[in-house]
Amino acid sequence: MNKRSNSETTTSPAEQAPLGDGRSCDTCRHSFSADESRRHHAEYFDPPYGYADGCRERCLACWLGVGPADVPDAWPAAKI
């Protein structure tokens, strides 16, 4: 029988993602909070979307390809 110790347990990318407020998206420059994104859209942090890999640099909309640079008509106040 092979048991894992507590120190050997694995966590999902969503659990490992760096979080925090006051980030600025590298793509659209809007401010965003990875904490807010996880609170309301946790399903995007794990595969197949993998937002845990991008939540330091980009807002969720830009990561998903629906941000102001991708769909400018949906973001009328955006100035990129």
MIGUVEX-998370 format. One record per residue (C-alpha): residue number from 1; residue in one letter; x negated, y negated, z. Coordinates in steps of 0.05 Angstrom, whole numbers, plus 5000, padded with zeros to 4 digits. Last residue first. Example, Ala and Ser with C-alpha at 12.3 -4.5 7.8 and 13.67 -1.06 7.14 Angstrom:
SITE/k/r/east/north/up
SITE/2/s/4727/5021/5143
SITE/1/a/4754/5090/5156
This chain:
SITE/k/r/east/north/up
SITE/80/i/5123/3986/4475
SITE/79/k/5179/3941/4497
SITE/78/a/5237/3981/4524
SITE/77/a/5303/3944/4536
SITE/76/p/5340/3980/4480
SITE/75/w/5319/4050/4503
SITE/74/a/5364/4098/4464
SITE/73/d/5347/4062/4399
SITE/72/p/5273/4072/4412
SITE/71/v/5277/4149/4411
SITE/70/d/5205/4175/4411
SITE/69/a/5168/4113/4437
SITE/68/p/5224/4098/4487
SITE/67/g/5223/4169/4516
SITE/66/v/5257/4231/4488
SITE/65/g/5195/4274/4475
SITE/64/l/5202/4316/4538
SITE/63/w/5138/4288/4569
SITE/62/c/5162/4218/4549
SITE/61/a/5228/4227/4586
SITE/60/l/5193/4259/4646
SITE/59/c/5147/4200/4657
SITE/58/r/5075/4210/4637
SITE/57/e/5006/4211/4670
SITE/56/r/5009/4248/4736
SITE/55/c/5072/4287/4719
SITE/54/g/5039/4321/4660
SITE/53/d/5020/4391/4683
SITE/52/a/5079/4396/4731
SITE/51/y/5122/4380/4671
SITE/50/g/5113/4451/4646
SITE/49/y/5174/4453/4600
SITE/48/p/5176/4529/4591
SITE/47/p/5153/4534/4644
SITE/46/d/5159/4501/4712
SITE/45/f/5167/4427/4727
SITE/44/y/5229/4416/4683
SITE/43/e/5277/4454/4729
SITE/42/a/5261/4406/4786
SITE/41/h/5302/4351/4752
SITE/40/h/5334/4309/4807
SITE/39/r/5287/4317/4866
SITE/38/r/5228/4334/4822
SITE/37/s/5237/4271/4780
SITE/36/e/5247/4229/4842
SITE/35/d/5182/4255/4872
SITE/34/a/5146/4245/4805
SITE/33/s/5165/4172/4811
SITE/32/f/5166/4126/4751
SITE/31/s/5142/4059/4727
SITE/30/h/5151/4046/4653
SITE/29/r/5087/4040/4613
SITE/28/c/5116/4078/4553
SITE/27/t/5060/4128/4539
SITE/26/d/5013/4126/4599
SITE/25/c/5073/4124/4646
SITE/24/s/5061/4081/4707
SITE/23/r/5062/4114/4775
SITE/22/g/5089/4078/4836
SITE/21/d/5116/4137/4874
SITE/20/g/5084/4203/4890
SITE/19/l/5076/4276/4872
SITE/18/p/5020/4321/4851
SITE/17/a/5047/4386/4824
SITE/16/q/5031/4450/4863
SITE/15/e/5103/4470/4879
SITE/14/a/5126/4458/4808
SITE/13/p/5066/4496/4781
SITE/12/s/5090/4557/4820
SITE/11/t/5056/4580/4883
SITE/10/t/5015/4641/4895
SITE/9/t/5005/4677/4960
SITE/8/e/4934/4696/4978
SITE/7/s/4928/4655/5042
SITE/6/n/4990/4688/5070
SITE/5/s/4958/4756/5063
SITE/4/r/4978/4801/5007
SITE/3/k/4995/4874/5020
SITE/2/n/4972/4933/4979
SITE/1/m/5000/5000/5000
